Amino acid sequence: QVQLAESGGGLVQPGGSLRLSCAASGIIFSITTMGWYRQAPGKQRELVAAFTSGEINYAASVEGRFTISRDNAKNMMYPQMNSLKPEDTAVYYCNVNQVVGTGTYSNWGRGTQVTVSS
């Protein structure tokens, strides 16, 4: 299994930028997808962006404002979040899915809070 730890959250003003980090450790192989999700109060967890089959998929709500990247040598993944809006306020989670046996296991971090407010 993969252990994930997010960091970099905080309070930012509307229009500002923030860069989160996700550090991965443990048994890192047979990865199928890796990406970021978020969950706002009272809402379901939703996809922000993810690496899937060599492509990057972004949620429509963040496309053009958020960019995810990864450093395989350091086992790190980052979203660069620009032009932040109050509706981006949420707990942001790092996610890595990997094949285990005949199935897929989903690994999650504990999340980091992002608050966009003036």
C-alpha positions as CSV (number, residue, x, y, z in Angstrom):
1,Q,0.0,0.0,0.0
2,V,0.9,3.6,-0.5
3,Q,1.0,6.2,2.3
4,L,0.1,9.7,1.3
5,A,0.7,13.0,3.1
6,E,-0.7,16.3,1.9
7,S,0.7,19.7,2.9
8,G,0.6,23.3,1.9
9,G,-3.0,24.2,2.6
10,G,-4.0,27.5,4.3
11,L,-6.0,30.7,3.9
12,V,-5.7,32.7,0.7
13,Q,-7.5,35.6,-0.7
14,P,-9.7,35.4,-3.8
15,G,-7.5,35.6,-6.9
16,G,-4.5,34.3,-5.1
17,S,-2.4,31.2,-5.6
18,L,-1.5,28.2,-3.6
19,R,0.7,25.1,-4.2
20,L,-0.1,21.9,-2.4
21,S,2.2,18.9,-2.0
22,C,1.6,15.2,-1.7
23,A,4.4,12.9,-0.5
24,A,4.1,9.2,-1.3
25,S,5.8,6.4,0.5
26,G,5.5,2.7,1.0
27,I,4.9,0.1,-1.8
28,I,4.7,2.3,-4.9
29,F,4.0,0.1,-7.9
30,S,1.2,-1.0,-10.2
31,I,-0.2,2.6,-10.1
32,T,-3.2,3.0,-12.3
33,T,-4.3,6.6,-11.5
34,M,-3.0,9.4,-9.2
35,G,-4.5,12.7,-8.6
36,W,-6.3,15.2,-6.3
37,Y,-9.8,15.4,-5.0
38,R,-11.6,17.9,-2.8
39,Q,-14.5,17.9,-0.5
40,A,-16.4,21.1,0.6
41,P,-18.6,21.2,3.6
42,G,-21.9,19.4,3.0
43,K,-20.8,18.2,-0.5
44,Q,-19.5,15.0,-1.9
45,R,-15.8,14.4,-2.6
46,E,-15.1,15.4,-6.2
47,L,-12.2,15.0,-8.7
48,V,-10.0,18.0,-9.1
49,A,-7.4,16.6,-11.5
50,A,-5.8,13.2,-12.1
51,F,-3.1,11.4,-14.2
52,T,-4.8,8.6,-16.1
53,S,-3.2,6.5,-18.8
54,G,-0.6,9.1,-19.6
55,E,-3.1,12.0,-19.7
56,I,-4.2,14.6,-17.2
57,N,-7.9,15.1,-16.7
58,Y,-9.1,18.3,-15.0
59,A,-12.5,19.1,-13.6
60,A,-14.3,21.7,-15.7
61,S,-14.4,24.0,-12.6
62,V,-10.6,24.2,-12.3
63,E,-9.4,23.8,-15.9
64,G,-7.2,26.7,-16.9
65,R,-6.6,27.7,-13.3
66,F,-5.1,24.5,-11.8
67,T,-2.1,22.5,-13.0
68,I,-1.0,19.2,-11.5
69,S,2.5,17.9,-11.8
70,R,4.6,15.1,-10.3
71,D,8.2,14.3,-9.5
72,N,8.6,10.5,-9.8
73,A,12.1,10.6,-8.5
74,K,10.9,12.2,-5.3
75,N,7.5,10.5,-5.2
76,M,5.8,13.8,-5.0
77,M,2.8,15.3,-6.7
78,Y,1.7,18.9,-6.7
79,P,-1.3,21.0,-7.8
80,Q,-0.5,24.6,-8.6
81,M,-3.8,26.5,-8.0
82,N,-4.1,30.0,-9.4
83,S,-7.0,32.5,-9.6
84,L,-8.5,30.9,-6.6
85,K,-12.2,31.5,-5.9
86,P,-14.2,31.1,-2.7
87,E,-15.9,28.1,-4.2
88,D,-12.5,26.4,-4.2
89,T,-12.7,26.2,-0.4
90,A,-12.5,22.6,0.6
91,V,-10.3,19.9,2.1
92,Y,-8.0,18.7,-0.7
93,Y,-7.0,15.0,-0.8
94,C,-4.2,13.2,-2.6
95,N,-5.3,9.8,-4.2
96,V,-3.3,7.0,-5.7
97,N,-5.0,3.8,-7.1
98,Q,-3.0,0.7,-7.6
99,V,-3.6,-2.9,-8.7
100,V,-3.5,-5.3,-5.8
101,G,-4.0,-8.9,-6.7
102,T,-7.0,-9.1,-9.0
103,G,-8.5,-5.8,-7.8
104,T,-7.7,-2.1,-7.4
105,Y,-6.9,-0.5,-4.0
106,S,-7.5,3.2,-3.5
107,N,-5.1,5.1,-1.2
108,W,-5.9,8.4,0.4
109,G,-4.1,11.0,2.4
110,R,-5.7,12.8,5.4
111,G,-6.3,16.0,3.4
112,T,-5.2,19.6,3.8
113,Q,-7.6,22.5,4.2
114,V,-7.7,25.3,1.6
115,T,-9.8,28.3,2.5
116,V,-10.3,31.1,0.0
117,S,-11.7,34.2,1.7
118,S,-11.1,37.9,2.0
